[in-house]
Amino acid sequence: MKKMRLHKAFTLMESGPVILVTTNDGEKNNIMTISWNMVMDFTPLFAITTGP
C-alpha cells in the first residue's frame, strides 16, 4: 500500500462514482442513478440523496 496525504486520498475517493439503486414494489422493478454521494467517515459509510 502506498502512503499519501489525506487530502489526496479524499480526492481519489470522491472522484464522482455513479451509484445504481434498485427497488421493487412487488409488481414493478425500478432503477435510479445517483451521481452525488459523499464519504461520511473513515469507515465504509457514505451518504446519498434521493427524491420522491
C-alpha positions in Angstrom: 0.0 0.0 0.0 1.3 3.4 -0.9 1.2 6.3 1.7 -0.3 9.6 0.6 -1.5 12.8 2.2 -5.1 12.8 3.5 -6.4 15.5 1.1 -5.1 13.5 -1.8 -6.9 10.3 -0.6 -10.3 12.1 -0.4 -9.8 13.5 -3.9 -9.4 9.9 -5.2 -12.3 8.6 -3.1 -14.8 11.3 -4.0 -14.0 11.5 -7.7 -17.6 11.1 -8.7 -18.7 7.5 -8.9 -22.2 6.7 -10.1 -24.3 4.5 -7.9 -27.3 2.4 -9.1 -30.2 2.0 -6.7 -32.7 -0.7 -7.5 -36.2 -1.1 -6.0 -39.2 -3.3 -6.4 -42.7 -2.6 -5.0 -44.0 -6.2 -5.5 -45.0 -5.6 -9.1 -42.6 -3.3 -10.8 -38.8 -3.1 -10.9 -37.1 0.3 -10.9 -33.6 1.6 -11.2 -32.2 5.0 -10.4 -28.7 6.5 -10.8 -27.2 8.7 -8.1 -24.2 10.8 -9.1 -23.9 12.7 -5.8 -22.6 11.0 -2.8 -20.1 11.7 0.0 -17.9 9.8 2.4 -19.1 10.3 6.0 -16.1 9.0 8.0 -13.0 6.8 7.8 -15.3 3.8 7.8 -17.3 2.3 4.9 -20.1 4.8 5.5 -21.4 7.2 2.8 -24.4 9.4 2.2 -26.6 9.8 -0.9 -29.5 12.0 -1.7 -32.8 10.9 -3.4 -36.1 12.4 -4.3 -39.7 11.1 -4.4 
